[in-house]
Amino acid sequence: MKYKSVFDIIGPVMIGPSSSHTAGVARIGRVARSLFGRQPKWADIHFYGSFASTYKGHGTDVAIVGGLLDFDTDDERIKSSLQIAEQLGLTVKFFVESAVPDHPNTVRIRMGDASGDMELTGISIGGGKIEVTELNGFELHLSGHHPAILVVHQDRYGAIAAVSNILSAHEINIGHMEVSRKEAGKMALMAIEVDQNLDDAVIEEIKRLPNITQVARVVD
């Protein structure tokens, strides 16, 4: 494995004790919060693999709730996230799953409010690094370490090119892009990681394109 910096080896600045079980999970929760676009009113959190057996001792539960509250990995409030969530009206339930996941550090979050809900699966791959592997039934590989947009669209000719053209017109470089669909001609999902945060004007321009049904962003 190649490392870009010493921080890839020692992990991020964080509230401990574990980069995989706390920092990584906090980032998964924060990405979920970013994609949902607001604080949810409820969250069902399902732990798999090593998370299922050690989540209480390693603080995985407080870390992921801290992420859902939009706390960064080094935010001291993470330690009190369960109490803060209760004060803010966020109802959280934890579930221990016996199914064997593809990755030992796997968590699935179902969250929502009166306006909608969302389901996300993420893995913590070590050193605070994460990957979002599924969103509302769509497979993807989203690192959460770069600004990104997720574009739900009808699987039609030209939809991908139209989004790419808008990014190009605003001189926004695409670092990684993938498309997932459940069935040809139905709904599809573009996951696009870029080199800088996108402002509201760019997001609104993409939303106005034909065949686009939803645009969400992950802010760096």
C-alpha positions as CSV (number, residue, x, y, z in Angstrom):
1,M,0.0,0.0,0.0
2,K,1.3,3.5,-0.9
3,Y,0.9,6.4,1.5
4,K,0.8,10.0,0.4
5,S,1.8,11.5,3.7
6,V,2.8,10.5,7.3
7,F,-0.8,11.2,8.3
8,D,-2.0,8.3,6.2
9,I,0.1,6.1,8.5
10,I,-0.5,7.6,12.0
11,G,-4.1,8.6,11.2
12,P,-6.0,11.9,11.7
13,V,-6.2,14.2,14.6
14,M,-9.1,12.7,16.5
15,I,-10.9,11.8,19.6
16,G,-9.7,8.3,20.4
17,P,-9.2,5.5,21.0
18,S,-9.1,4.0,17.4
19,S,-8.7,5.5,14.0
20,S,-10.8,2.7,12.5
21,H,-13.5,2.4,15.1
22,T,-13.9,6.1,16.0
23,A,-12.3,8.6,13.6
24,G,-13.4,6.6,10.5
25,V,-16.9,6.0,11.8
26,A,-17.3,9.7,12.7
27,R,-16.4,10.5,9.1
28,I,-19.0,8.0,7.8
29,G,-21.6,9.6,10.0
30,R,-20.6,13.1,8.8
31,V,-20.7,12.1,5.2
32,A,-24.2,10.7,5.8
33,R,-25.2,14.0,7.4
34,S,-23.8,16.0,4.5
35,L,-25.6,13.9,1.9
36,F,-28.9,14.1,3.8
37,G,-28.5,17.8,3.9
38,R,-29.8,18.4,7.4
39,Q,-29.9,16.9,10.8
40,P,-32.1,13.8,10.8
41,K,-34.8,13.3,13.4
42,W,-34.1,9.5,13.7
43,A,-31.3,7.1,12.8
44,D,-31.1,3.3,12.9
45,I,-27.4,2.3,13.0
46,H,-26.5,-1.3,12.2
47,F,-23.0,-2.6,13.1
48,Y,-21.4,-5.5,11.3
49,G,-18.2,-7.5,11.8
50,S,-15.8,-6.1,14.4
51,F,-18.0,-3.1,14.9
52,A,-20.7,-5.4,16.2
53,S,-18.5,-6.9,18.9
54,T,-16.5,-3.9,20.0
55,Y,-18.6,-0.8,19.3
56,K,-19.2,0.1,22.9
57,G,-15.7,-0.4,24.1
58,H,-14.2,1.5,21.2
59,G,-16.7,4.4,21.3
60,T,-18.0,3.6,17.8
61,D,-21.5,4.5,18.9
62,V,-20.6,7.9,20.2
63,A,-18.4,8.5,17.1
64,I,-21.0,7.8,14.5
65,V,-23.6,9.9,16.3
66,G,-21.1,12.7,16.5
67,G,-20.7,12.5,12.8
68,L,-24.5,12.7,12.3
69,L,-24.4,15.8,14.4
70,D,-21.7,17.2,12.0
71,F,-18.9,17.0,14.5
72,D,-15.4,16.6,13.0
73,T,-13.0,13.8,14.2
74,D,-11.2,16.1,16.7
75,D,-14.3,17.7,18.1
76,E,-14.5,17.2,21.9
77,R,-18.3,17.2,21.8
78,I,-18.1,13.7,20.3
79,K,-17.6,12.3,23.8
80,S,-21.1,13.6,24.7
81,S,-22.7,13.0,21.3
82,L,-25.4,10.6,22.7
83,Q,-26.5,13.1,25.2
84,I,-26.4,16.0,22.7
85,A,-28.4,14.0,20.2
86,E,-31.1,13.4,22.8
87,Q,-31.2,17.1,23.7
88,L,-31.5,18.0,20.0
89,G,-34.4,15.5,19.4
90,L,-32.4,13.0,17.4
91,T,-33.6,9.5,18.3
92,V,-30.9,6.8,17.7
93,K,-31.2,3.1,17.8
94,F,-28.3,0.6,17.5
95,F,-28.5,-2.9,16.1
96,V,-25.9,-5.6,16.2
97,E,-25.9,-7.7,13.0
98,S,-24.6,-11.3,12.8
99,A,-24.3,-11.3,9.0
100,V,-20.7,-11.5,7.7
101,P,-19.9,-8.4,5.7
102,D,-17.4,-8.1,2.9
103,H,-15.3,-5.8,5.1
104,P,-15.0,-6.3,8.9
105,N,-15.6,-2.6,9.8
106,T,-19.0,-2.1,8.2
107,V,-21.9,0.1,9.3
108,R,-25.3,0.7,7.7
109,I,-27.2,3.8,8.6
110,R,-30.9,4.4,8.0
111,M,-31.9,8.0,8.8
112,G,-34.7,10.4,8.1
113,D,-37.3,12.9,9.2
114,A,-40.8,14.0,8.2
115,S,-39.5,15.1,4.8
116,G,-37.6,11.9,3.7
117,D,-35.2,9.2,4.5
118,M,-31.9,7.8,3.3
119,E,-29.9,4.6,3.7
120,L,-26.1,4.5,3.5
121,T,-23.5,1.8,4.0
122,G,-19.9,2.6,4.8
123,I,-16.6,0.9,5.8
124,S,-13.7,2.2,7.8
125,I,-10.5,1.0,6.1
126,G,-7.9,2.2,8.6
127,G,-6.1,5.3,9.5
128,G,-9.3,7.3,9.6
129,K,-10.0,6.5,5.9
130,I,-13.4,5.5,4.8
131,E,-15.4,4.4,1.8
132,V,-19.1,4.7,1.2
133,T,-20.1,1.6,-0.6
134,E,-23.9,1.9,-1.0
135,L,-26.4,4.7,-1.1
136,N,-30.2,4.0,-1.3
137,G,-29.4,0.7,-3.1
138,F,-26.9,2.1,-5.5
139,E,-23.3,0.7,-5.3
140,L,-20.5,3.2,-5.3
141,H,-17.0,3.9,-4.0
142,L,-16.9,7.3,-2.4
143,S,-13.9,8.1,-0.2
144,G,-15.4,11.1,1.7
145,H,-12.0,12.8,1.7
146,H,-12.7,15.0,-1.3
147,P,-15.5,17.3,-2.3
148,A,-18.1,15.3,-4.2
149,I,-21.5,15.4,-5.7
150,L,-24.0,12.6,-6.1
151,V,-26.4,13.0,-9.0
152,V,-29.5,10.9,-9.2
153,H,-30.8,10.8,-12.7
154,Q,-32.8,9.0,-15.3
155,D,-30.5,6.6,-17.2
156,R,-30.7,8.5,-20.5
157,Y,-28.3,9.3,-23.3
158,G,-26.3,12.5,-22.7
159,A,-27.1,12.9,-19.0
160,I,-23.5,12.2,-17.9
161,A,-22.0,14.4,-20.6
162,A,-24.4,17.3,-19.6
163,V,-23.1,17.2,-16.0
164,S,-19.5,17.0,-17.1
165,N,-19.9,19.9,-19.4
166,I,-21.2,22.1,-16.6
167,L,-18.2,21.2,-14.4
168,S,-15.9,21.9,-17.3
169,A,-17.4,25.3,-18.0
170,H,-16.8,26.3,-14.4
171,E,-13.2,25.0,-14.6
172,I,-13.8,22.2,-12.0
173,N,-11.6,19.2,-12.4
174,I,-13.0,15.7,-11.9
175,G,-10.7,13.5,-9.8
176,H,-12.9,10.4,-9.8
177,M,-16.3,9.5,-11.4
178,E,-18.4,6.4,-11.5
179,V,-22.0,5.6,-12.5
180,S,-24.2,3.0,-10.9
181,R,-27.6,1.9,-12.0
182,K,-30.1,-0.8,-10.9
183,E,-31.6,-1.4,-14.3
184,A,-30.9,-0.1,-17.8
185,G,-33.1,2.9,-18.7
186,K,-34.3,3.4,-15.1
187,M,-32.7,5.4,-12.2
188,A,-29.0,5.8,-12.0
189,L,-26.4,7.5,-9.7
190,M,-23.3,9.5,-10.7
191,A,-20.7,9.8,-7.9
192,I,-18.2,12.6,-8.9
193,E,-15.2,13.6,-6.7
194,V,-13.8,17.0,-7.6
195,D,-10.8,19.1,-6.6
196,Q,-12.7,22.0,-5.0
197,N,-16.0,22.6,-3.2
198,L,-18.9,23.5,-5.5
199,D,-20.9,26.6,-4.8
200,D,-24.6,26.8,-4.9
201,A,-24.8,28.2,-8.4
202,V,-23.1,25.2,-9.9
203,I,-25.4,22.8,-7.9
204,E,-28.5,24.7,-9.1
205,E,-27.3,24.6,-12.7
206,I,-26.9,20.8,-12.5
207,K,-30.4,20.5,-10.9
208,R,-32.0,22.3,-13.9
209,L,-30.6,19.8,-16.4
210,P,-33.1,17.4,-18.1
211,N,-33.4,13.9,-16.5
212,I,-31.8,15.1,-13.2
213,T,-33.9,14.2,-10.1
214,Q,-31.6,15.0,-7.2
215,V,-28.2,16.5,-6.5
216,A,-26.4,16.1,-3.1
217,R,-22.9,17.2,-2.2
218,V,-20.2,16.2,0.2
219,V,-18.1,19.3,1.3
220,D,-14.5,18.8,2.1
